């Protein structure tokens, strides 16, 4: 049994949980440790995307640049 057969994947096209690599890589998300976790893939991906957006926003916020007057002093 290949190692990937013990992993679960979420098929983005069919919206079904699969055991092992049954579908093309572009059509699946994972791997997940359990079938239940794979079934929650859309929720998990949305949570991770939100966390990444928040992280990017923090990285992009370098604060307000000093005013011209403050630079001359």
C-alpha positions as CSV (number, residue, x, y, z in Angstrom):
1,X,0.0,0.0,0.0
2,X,1.5,3.4,-1.0
3,X,2.0,5.9,1.8
4,X,-0.5,8.2,0.2
5,X,-3.4,5.7,0.6
6,X,-3.5,6.5,4.3
7,X,-4.1,10.2,3.5
8,X,-7.4,11.8,2.8
9,X,-7.9,14.5,0.1
10,X,-10.8,16.8,-0.7
11,X,-11.7,16.8,-4.4
12,X,-12.3,20.4,-5.4
13,X,-14.3,19.4,-8.4
14,X,-16.6,16.7,-7.0
15,X,-16.6,18.1,-3.5
16,X,-16.0,14.6,-2.2
17,X,-13.5,13.1,0.2
18,X,-11.0,10.7,-1.3
19,X,-8.7,8.2,0.3
20,X,-5.3,8.4,-1.4
21,X,-4.4,10.2,-4.6
22,X,-7.3,9.3,-6.8
23,X,-7.7,12.6,-8.7
24,X,-5.3,14.9,-10.5
25,X,-3.3,17.1,-8.2
26,X,-4.9,20.3,-9.4
27,X,-8.3,19.0,-8.4
28,X,-7.6,18.1,-4.8
29,X,-6.7,19.8,-1.5
30,X,-4.8,18.1,1.2
31,X,-3.5,15.8,2.5
32,X,-5.6,15.5,5.7
33,X,-5.1,13.0,8.5
34,X,-8.8,12.0,8.7
35,X,-11.8,11.8,6.4
36,X,-13.7,14.2,8.7
37,X,-10.9,16.8,8.5
38,X,-10.9,16.4,4.7
39,X,-14.6,17.0,4.6
40,X,-14.0,20.3,6.4
41,X,-11.5,21.3,3.7
42,X,-13.4,24.3,2.4
43,X,-13.8,25.7,5.9
44,X,-10.2,25.1,6.8
45,X,-9.0,26.7,3.5
46,X,-11.2,29.8,4.2
47,X,-9.8,30.1,7.7
48,X,-6.2,29.8,6.4
49,X,-6.8,32.3,3.7
50,X,-8.3,34.8,6.2
51,X,-5.2,34.3,8.4
52,X,-2.9,34.9,5.5
53,X,-4.8,38.1,4.5
54,X,-4.5,39.4,8.0
55,X,-0.8,38.5,8.1
56,X,-0.2,40.3,4.8
57,X,-2.1,43.4,6.0
58,X,0.1,43.5,9.1
59,X,3.2,43.2,6.9
60,X,2.0,45.9,4.6
61,X,1.2,48.3,7.5
62,X,4.6,49.8,8.2
63,X,3.0,52.7,10.1
64,X,2.6,56.3,9.1
65,X,5.8,57.8,7.7
66,X,7.1,60.8,9.7
67,X,5.9,64.2,8.6
68,X,8.3,66.4,6.6
69,X,8.7,68.7,9.6
70,X,9.8,65.8,11.8
71,X,12.5,64.9,9.4
72,X,14.1,68.3,9.4
73,X,14.4,68.4,13.2
